[in-house]
Amino acid sequence: MIRASRSITANIAEGYGRYHYRDNIRFCRQSRGSLFELLDHIETALECGFIGDEEYVNLIEKLKELLILLNGYMKYLGKKKLTNNLEDSL
């Protein structure tokens, strides 16, 4: 769970450091994959009794918020990529 959660932010940071929208979006997709991996680990923790229902619901809500933010960031990057491509072709 620690590795998956760190991978989320590490991929966002690495993509940001690439300075190209396409690379940034690609790393955000990897980050989103790690987010779903963490979701699976949380569900497994609930099934195994490592966490309770209340903690599970709290964690899932936080992951949903993060997913919304990440998808919004990816949408923003996609629009910026299109805008820059149009400006370059003029």
C-alpha positions as CSV (number, residue, x, y, z in Angstrom):
1,M,0.0,0.0,0.0
2,I,2.9,2.4,0.8
3,R,4.5,1.7,-2.6
4,A,1.3,2.2,-4.5
5,S,0.5,5.4,-2.7
6,R,3.9,6.8,-3.3
7,S,3.8,5.8,-6.9
8,I,0.7,8.0,-7.4
9,T,2.5,11.2,-6.5
10,A,5.9,10.1,-7.9
11,N,4.4,9.6,-11.4
12,I,2.6,12.9,-11.3
13,A,5.9,14.7,-10.3
14,E,7.9,12.8,-13.0
15,G,5.3,13.7,-15.7
16,Y,5.4,17.3,-14.7
17,G,9.1,17.3,-15.0
18,R,9.0,16.2,-18.6
19,Y,7.8,19.5,-19.9
20,H,5.8,17.9,-22.7
21,Y,2.0,17.5,-22.4
22,R,2.0,14.0,-24.0
23,D,4.6,12.7,-21.5
24,N,2.9,14.3,-18.6
25,I,-0.5,12.7,-19.5
26,R,1.2,9.3,-19.9
27,F,2.7,9.5,-16.4
28,C,-0.7,10.7,-15.1
29,R,-2.2,7.5,-16.5
30,Q,0.4,5.5,-14.7
31,S,-0.5,7.4,-11.6
32,R,-4.2,6.6,-12.1
33,G,-3.2,2.9,-12.4
34,S,-1.4,3.1,-9.0
35,L,-4.5,4.7,-7.5
36,F,-6.6,1.8,-8.6
37,E,-4.0,-0.6,-7.3
38,L,-4.2,1.2,-3.9
39,L,-8.0,0.9,-4.1
40,D,-7.6,-2.9,-4.5
41,H,-5.3,-3.0,-1.5
42,I,-7.8,-1.2,0.6
43,E,-10.6,-3.5,-0.4
44,T,-8.3,-6.5,0.5
45,A,-7.5,-4.9,3.9
46,L,-11.2,-4.7,4.6
47,E,-11.8,-8.2,3.5
48,C,-9.0,-9.5,5.7
49,G,-10.2,-7.4,8.7
50,F,-7.2,-5.1,8.9
51,I,-9.4,-2.1,8.7
52,G,-13.0,-1.4,9.7
53,D,-16.0,-0.3,7.7
54,E,-15.7,3.3,8.8
55,E,-12.0,3.6,7.9
56,Y,-12.7,1.8,4.5
57,V,-15.4,4.3,3.6
58,N,-13.2,7.3,4.6
59,L,-10.3,6.0,2.5
60,I,-12.5,5.2,-0.5
61,E,-14.0,8.8,-0.4
62,K,-10.5,10.2,-0.4
63,L,-9.5,8.1,-3.3
64,K,-12.6,9.2,-5.3
65,E,-11.7,12.8,-4.7
66,L,-8.1,12.2,-5.8
67,L,-9.4,10.4,-8.9
68,I,-11.6,13.4,-9.8
69,L,-8.7,15.8,-9.4
70,L,-6.3,13.6,-11.4
71,N,-8.8,13.2,-14.2
72,G,-9.4,16.9,-14.2
73,Y,-5.7,17.6,-14.4
74,M,-5.4,15.1,-17.3
75,K,-8.3,16.8,-19.1
76,Y,-6.6,20.2,-18.6
77,L,-3.3,18.9,-20.0
78,G,-5.1,17.5,-23.0
79,K,-6.7,20.9,-23.7
80,K,-3.4,22.7,-23.3
81,K,-1.8,20.2,-25.7
82,L,-4.5,20.9,-28.3
83,T,-4.2,24.6,-27.8
84,N,-0.4,24.6,-28.2
85,N,-0.6,22.4,-31.3
86,L,-3.0,24.8,-32.9
87,E,-0.8,27.8,-32.1
88,D,2.2,26.0,-33.5
89,S,0.5,25.3,-36.7
90,L,-0.5,29.0,-37.3
